[in-house]
């Protein structure tokens, strides 16, 4: 909460469902095709054609509803949402209005104060996506690509329960994680599979009446969502503080200038003239079918987090990172099962070195260059003291570059750890002899200099001396007068 102000945020998430065909036609939903080759007569709204509902889209919507403890409507209705835009060939969008398929769900996130917070999910309804206006490379013209028209969307509408940009991102990340766990969306924000509109308003602290809201449109990265909301909050507070009034409107976020700017006045529901679509029957869902779906639900993020902590003894913050992706959590569990080292050490490497390499190269965990079994081979060499943790990082980079297994790289580069006590003692004696001033300081009580001596020994040994033996040998010899 800003001093003297309360921020109120609600999110509308547009999640493209991972069906192979569109919601009301058999046209492909594959991404990346040439413009306008995947829009059939139904998508284009030609006279005489009729939409047919895709059952798989209904199944996916119901799975989401079950995952967020929502009510699955036994009867829902599709409506026509009327507006005119170049990428909407029919002049209306088929959506759901008064009777959505999913309602009254909830999501738990970590709130601003660190405690668990419930965020209400008002509804999640099915609708068709519109086409896409294209501006790049066309000079003064705008192109329209209708490949996306008719792609099934699940619009997930939160209650205005979020109180900061950080909470909004935490909620968005958890929804993103759930749709990927369920396999109902790839969640690719760069390709537009997971988009978000943020409704933002501010009010004086303690006031119960909601302030006038603005809608930030089509935000497609977690970082930009947070920056856009923070800018809009500051803009509204400053505007009201200067005696102005917030106008209800749709605004776009300009990432280059880090600012929001007006797009158009905000429409109300009655502007769209909703009415039931006469070409589509109401959707009636058998409760027995819903229970069958419930039994097919995978382990969801919250349950997985609790199990990882209990079963593997992981720190809560580490379990939270691992459950961010189902594939990442699966990788960790495969690694923990394959290595002799502790689960916490396995988690440290997945969260640390592995994730850093993936981020650096822009890869998902499924595209990683080191399998769980291969990484287990590296961790086992640390565990049996064949190599040190420092050398292991060098070996990891060589494995990532495709130089082979850990054992092969260790052997080829001569990286096996020095554990011979006489060899370590000899290096320690040489280091102590070469640094008499530091020895005198250490013996006068400056114990922290032990780190200096360890560093010198490791340098002399090329990083191959066993660190525990080095520490023990140093302390023993430095204690001698």
C-alpha positions in Angstrom: 0.0 0.0 0.0 1.3 3.5 -0.9 1.3 5.9 2.1 -2.3 7.1 2.5 -3.5 5.1 -0.5 -4.8 1.6 -1.2 -4.2 0.0 -4.6 -7.0 -2.2 -6.0 -6.2 -4.6 -8.9 -8.1 -7.2 -10.8 -6.7 -9.3 -13.6 -8.3 -10.7 -16.8 -6.1 -13.4 -18.2 -6.6 -14.7 -21.7 -5.3 -18.2 -22.0 -5.2 -19.9 -25.3 -6.2 -23.5 -24.9 -3.9 -26.2 -26.4 -6.5 -27.8 -28.7 -5.4 -28.9 -32.2 -8.4 -27.2 -33.9 -10.4 -24.1 -33.2 -13.2 -23.7 -30.8 -16.0 -23.7 -33.4 -14.3 -25.1 -36.5 -11.9 -27.7 -37.7 -9.2 -25.2 -38.7 -5.7 -25.7 -37.3 -4.5 -23.7 -34.3 -0.7 -24.3 -35.0 1.4 -21.3 -34.4 3.7 -19.8 -37.1 1.8 -20.5 -40.3 1.8 -18.0 -43.2 -0.8 -15.3 -42.7 -4.4 -16.2 -43.4 -3.9 -19.8 -44.3 -5.6 -21.2 -41.2 -8.9 -19.3 -41.3 -11.8 -21.3 -42.7 -15.3 -20.1 -43.7 -16.6 -20.6 -40.2 -13.9 -18.4 -38.7 -14.6 -15.8 -41.3 -18.3 -15.8 -40.6 -19.4 -16.6 -44.2 -23.2 -16.8 -44.7 -24.7 -20.3 -44.2 -21.9 -21.7 -42.1 -22.6 -22.9 -38.5 -20.2 -23.1 -35.5 -19.8 -26.5 -33.8 -18.4 -26.5 -30.3 -15.0 -28.3 -29.7 -15.5 -30.7 -26.8 -11.8 -30.7 -25.9 -12.1 -26.9 -25.1 -14.9 -27.7 -22.7 -12.9 -30.4 -21.1 -9.9 -28.1 -20.6 -12.1 -25.3 -19.1 -13.6 -27.8 -16.6 -10.1 -29.1 -15.6 -9.1 -25.5 -14.8 -12.3 -25.0 -12.8 -11.6 -28.1 -10.7 -8.0 -27.0 -10.2 -9.0 -23.7 -8.6 -11.9 -25.2 -6.5 -14.5 -23.5 -8.6 -18.1 -24.4 -9.5 -18.6 -26.1 -12.9 -21.9 -24.9 -14.3 -24.2 -27.7 -15.3 -25.6 -25.4 -18.0 -23.7 -22.5 -19.7 -24.6 -20.4 -22.7 -22.6 -18.8 -25.5 -23.4 -15.2 -26.4 -22.5 -12.8 -29.2 -20.3 -9.8 -28.1 -20.8 -7.2 -30.8 -18.1 -4.8 -31.8 -16.4 -3.7 -35.0 -12.6 -4.0 -35.5 -10.6 -5.0 -38.6 -9.4 -8.3 -37.1 -13.0 -9.4 -36.1 -14.4 -10.6 -39.5 -17.9 -11.5 -38.2 -18.5 -8.2 -36.5 -19.0 -10.1 -33.2 -17.1 -12.4 -30.9 -18.6 -15.6 -29.6 -18.1 -15.6 -25.8 -19.9 -16.3 -22.6 -21.6 -13.6 -20.5 -24.4 -14.3 -18.0 -23.8 -18.0 -17.7 -20.0 -18.9 -17.8 -18.8 -22.4 -17.6 -16.6 -21.8 -14.5 -17.4 -19.6 -11.5 -16.5 -18.8 -7.9 -13.0 -20.2 -7.7 -9.9 -19.2 -5.7 -6.2 -19.0 -5.7 -3.7 -18.8 -2.8 -0.6 -16.7 -3.1 2.0 -15.2 -0.8 0.8 -11.7 0.0 2.7 -8.5 0.5 3.3 -9.2 4.2 4.6 -12.8 3.5 1.4 -14.5 4.7 -0.9 -16.6 2.6 -3.6 -14.6 0.8 -6.8 -15.8 -0.9 -7.5 -14.3 -4.3 -11.1 -14.8 -5.6 -11.7 -16.0 -9.2 -15.0 -14.6 -10.2 -15.4 -16.6 -13.4 -13.6 -18.4 -16.3 -15.4 -18.4 -19.5 -14.8 -19.8 -23.0 -14.6 -17.6 -26.0 -13.0 -17.4 -29.5 -9.9 -15.3 -30.1 -9.9 -12.5 -32.6 -7.4 -12.1 -35.5 -4.3 -10.0 -35.3 -3.5 -6.6 -36.8 0.1 -6.5 -38.2 2.0 -3.2 -38.6 5.6 -4.1 -39.0 7.1 -4.0 -42.5 4.0 -2.7 -44.2 4.9 1.0 -44.2 1.7 3.2 -44.0 -0.6 0.1 -44.2 -1.9 -2.3 -41.6 -2.3 -6.0 -42.4 -4.8 -8.4 -40.9 -3.8 -12.0 -40.1 -6.9 -14.1 -39.3 -5.1 -17.3 -38.5 -5.7 -16.7 -34.8 -9.5 -16.0 -35.3 -11.5 -18.7 -33.6 -8.6 -20.1 -31.5 -10.2 -21.2 -28.1 -9.6 -18.9 -25.2 -10.3 -19.3 -21.5 -10.7 -15.8 -20.0 -10.0 -16.0 -16.3 -11.3 -13.0 -14.3 -10.1 -12.4 -10.8 -11.9 -10.5 -8.0 -10.3 -7.0 -7.2 -8.4 -8.6 -4.3 -4.8 -7.8 -5.4 -3.2 -4.9 -3.6 0.1 -4.4 -5.4 1.9 -5.1 -8.6 4.0 -7.8 -6.8 0.8 -9.6 -5.7 -0.6 -9.3 -9.3 2.5 -11.0 -10.7 2.5 -13.7 -8.0 -1.1 -14.5 -8.8 -0.4 -14.4 -12.6 2.6 -16.7 -12.1 0.5 -19.2 -10.2 -2.2 -19.3 -12.8 0.4 -19.7 -15.5 1.9 -22.6 -13.6 -1.5 -24.3 -13.2 -2.5 -24.1 -16.8 0.8 -25.7 -17.8 0.6 -28.4 -15.1 -2.8 -29.3 -16.4 -1.5 -29.4 -20.0 -4.3 -27.1 -21.2 -2.0 -24.3 -22.5 1.7 -23.9 -23.3 1.5 -20.5 -21.6 3.9 -19.0 -24.2 3.6 -15.3 -23.5 5.9 -14.3 -26.4 3.5 -16.1 -28.9 0.4 -14.6 -27.2 -0.8 -17.9 -25.7 -1.0 -16.2 -22.3 -2.0 -12.5 -22.1 -3.3 -10.3 -19.4 -5.3 -7.1 -19.0 -5.0 -5.4 -15.6 -7.8 -3.2 -14.1 -6.1 -0.7 -11.8 -7.6 1.8 -9.4 -6.5 3.7 -6.2 -8.5 5.0 -3.3 -7.6 6.7 0.0 -6.7 4.3 2.7 -9.8 3.2 4.7 -12.2 4.1 1.9 -14.6 1.2 0.9 -15.8 2.7 -2.4 -13.8 1.6 -5.4 -12.0 4.3 -7.3 -12.3 4.8 -11.1 -10.3 2.1 -12.9 -8.3 2.0 -16.0 -7.6 -1.1 -18.0 -4.0 -1.9 -19.1 -4.4 -4.0 -22.2 -2.5 -7.0 -23.6 0.4 -7.2 -21.3 2.6 -10.2 -22.3 5.5 -10.5 -19.8 5.6 -10.7 -16.0 8.2 -7.9 -15.9 6.2 -5.5 -18.1 3.0 -6.3 -16.1 4.7 -5.2 -12.9 6.2 -2.1 -14.4 3.0 -1.1 -16.1 0.9 -1.4 -12.9 3.5 0.5 -10.8 3.5 3.3 -13.4 -0.3 3.5 -13.5 -0.6 3.5 -9.7 1.8 6.4 -9.5 0.1 8.2 -12.3 -3.3 7.9 -10.7 -2.1 9.0 -7.3 -0.3 12.0 -8.7 -3.3 12.9 -10.9 -5.8 12.8 -8.0 -3.3 14.7 -5.7 -3.1 17.5 -8.3 -6.9 17.8 -8.2 -7.6 15.9 -11.3 -9.9 12.9 -11.9 -9.1 9.4 -13.3 -10.9 8.7 -16.5 -12.3 5.2 -17.1 -10.3 4.2 -20.2 -8.2 1.5 -21.8 -4.5 2.3 -21.8 -1.4 0.7 -23.5 1.9 0.2 -21.8 4.9 1.6 -23.8 7.9 -0.4 -22.6 10.4 1.8 -24.3 9.2 4.8 -22.4 8.1 2.9 -19.3 4.7 4.7 -19.3 1.0 4.0 -20.1 -0.9 6.1 -22.6 -4.6 6.3 -23.6 -5.9 3.9 -26.2 -9.7 4.4 -26.1 -12.5 5.1 -23.7 -13.5 2.0 -21.7 -16.6 0.2 -22.9 -19.3 -1.0 -20.5 -21.0 -4.4 -21.0 -24.1 -2.8 -22.5 -21.9 -1.3 -25.3 -21.4 -4.8 -26.6 -25.1 -5.6 -26.9 -24.7 -9.2 -25.6 -27.4 -11.7 -26.6 -27.4 -15.6 -26.7 -25.9 -16.9 -29.9 -28.8 -18.4 -31.9 -26.4 -20.9 -33.7 -25.2 -22.6 -30.5 -27.1 -24.7 -28.1 -26.6 -24.3 -24.3 -23.7 -26.4 -23.0 -25.0 -29.1 -20.5 -22.4 -31.0 -18.5 -23.0 -34.3 -16.8 -21.9 -34.2 -13.1 -20.6 -37.8 -13.5 -18.3 -36.6 -16.3 -17.0 -33.8 -14.1 -16.1 -36.3 -11.4 -14.2 -38.4 -13.9 -12.2 -35.3 -14.8 -11.6 -34.6 -11.1 -9.9 -38.0 -10.8 -7.6 -37.3 -13.7 -6.2 -34.1 -12.2 -2.4 -34.2 -11.8 -0.6 -33.2 -8.6 -1.0 -29.4 -8.6 1.7 -26.8 -7.5 0.6 -26.3 -3.9 0.3 -30.0 -3.2 3.7 -30.6 -5.0 5.4 -27.9 -2.9 4.1 -29.4 0.3 5.3 -32.9 -0.7 8.7 -31.7 -1.8 9.3 -30.1 1.5 8.0 -33.2 3.4 9.5 -36.0 1.3 12.9 -34.3 0.5 13.4 -31.9 3.3 13.7 -28.9 1.0 13.6 -25.3 2.2 10.2 -23.7 1.4 11.7 -21.1 -0.8 13.5 -23.8 -2.9 10.4 -25.9 -3.2 8.5 -22.8 -4.4 11.0 -22.2 -7.2 11.0 -25.9 -8.3 7.2 -26.0 -8.6 7.2 -23.0 -10.9 7.4 -25.5 -13.7 6.1 -29.1 -13.7 9.0 -30.1 -15.9 11.5 -28.5 -13.5 10.0 -30.3 -10.6 10.1 -33.6 -12.5 13.7 -33.0 -13.4 14.6 -32.4 -9.7 12.8 -35.6 -8.6 14.6 -37.6 -11.3 17.9 -36.2 -10.2 17.3 -36.8 -6.5 16.5 -40.4 -7.3 19.6 -40.9 -9.4 22.3 -39.4 -7.2 23.9 -40.4 -3.9 24.1 -36.8 -2.7 21.4 -35.1 -0.6 18.1 -33.9 -2.1 19.0 -30.4 -1.0 22.3 -30.5 -2.9 20.4 -31.7 -5.9 17.9 -28.8 -5.6 20.8 -26.3 -5.2 22.3 -27.4 -8.5 18.9 -27.4 -10.4 18.1 -23.9 -9.0 21.6 -22.7 -9.4 23.9 -23.9 -12.2 21.3 -25.6 -14.3 18.7 -22.7 -14.2 21.5 -20.2 -14.8 22.6 -22.1 -17.9 19.0 -22.4 -19.2 18.4 -18.7 -18.7 21.6 -17.7 -20.3 20.8 -19.6 -23.4 17.1 -18.9 -23.5 16.1 -22.5 -23.1 13.3 -24.3 -21.3 14.1 -27.2 -19.0 12.9 -29.6 -21.7 15.6 -28.2 -24.0 18.4 -28.5 -21.5 21.7 -30.0 -22.6 22.3 -32.2 -19.5 19.9 -34.9 -18.5 19.0 -35.7 -14.9 21.1 -38.9 -15.1 24.1 -37.0 -16.5 23.9 -34.3 -13.8 23.6 -37.1 -11.2 26.9 -38.5 -12.4 28.6 -35.1 -11.7 27.0 -34.8 -8.3 28.2 -38.3 -7.4 31.8 -37.2 -8.1 31.4 -34.4 -5.6 29.8 -36.7 -3.1 32.6 -39.3 -3.3 35.2 -36.4 -3.1 36.6 -37.2 -6.6 36.3 -33.4 -7.3 35.6 -30.3 -5.4 32.5 -28.2 -5.8 34.5 -25.5 -7.6 35.9 -28.0 -10.1 32.4 -29.4 -10.5 31.3 -26.1 -11.9 34.0 -26.2 -14.5 33.0 -29.8 -15.4 29.3 -28.7 -15.6 30.2 -26.1 -18.2 32.1 -28.6 -20.3 29.2 -31.0 -20.1 26.8 -28.2 -21.2 29.2 -27.5 -24.1 28.8 -31.2 -25.2 32.2 -32.6 -24.2 30.8 -35.7 -22.7 30.0 -37.2 -19.3 31.4 -35.9 -16.0 33.7 -38.9 -15.7 35.1 -38.5 -19.2 35.8 -34.8 -18.7 37.4 -35.3 -15.3 39.7 -37.9 -16.7 40.5 -36.0 -19.9 41.4 -32.8 -18.0 43.1 -34.4 -15.1 40.7 -32.8 -12.6 40.6 -35.6 -9.9 40.7 -34.1 -6.5 43.9 -34.3 -4.4 43.1 -36.3 -1.3 46.6 -37.5 -0.4 47.3 -36.0 3.0 51.1 -35.9 2.5 50.7 -34.0 -0.8 48.3 -31.5 0.8 50.6 -31.1 3.9 53.5 -30.2 1.5 51.4 -27.5 -0.3 50.3 -26.1 3.1 53.9 -25.9 4.4 54.9 -24.1 1.2 52.1 -21.5 1.6 52.8 -20.9 5.2 56.5 -20.4 4.5 55.8 -17.9 1.7 53.5 -15.7 3.8 55.2 -15.1 7.2 53.5 -11.7 7.8 50.0 -13.2 7.4 51.0 -16.2 9.6 52.0 -13.7 12.4 48.7 -11.9 12.1 46.7 -15.1 12.2 48.6 -16.3 15.3 47.9 -12.9 16.9 44.2 -13.6 16.7 43.0 -12.7 13.2 41.3 -16.0 12.6 39.5 -14.8 9.5 42.8 -15.0 7.6 42.2 -18.7 7.4 40.3 -17.9 4.2 43.4 -16.3 2.7 45.5 -19.3 3.3 42.8 -21.7 2.0 42.7 -19.6 -1.2 46.5 -19.8 -1.6 46.5 -23.5 -1.2 43.7 -24.0 -3.6 45.5 -21.8 -6.1 48.8 -23.8 -5.7 46.9 -27.0 -6.2 44.9 -25.8 -9.3 41.7 -26.0 -7.3 42.1 -29.8 -6.9 43.0 -30.1 -3.2 40.2 -31.4 -0.9 38.9 -28.3 0.9 38.1 -30.1 4.1 41.6 -31.6 4.3 43.1 -28.2 3.4 41.3 -26.5 6.3 42.3 -29.2 8.7 46.0 -29.2 7.6 46.2 -25.4 7.7 44.7 -25.1 11.2 47.0 -27.8 12.5 50.2 -26.3 11.0 49.3 -22.7 11.9 48.7 -23.7 15.5 52.3 -25.0 15.7 54.9 -22.4 16.9 
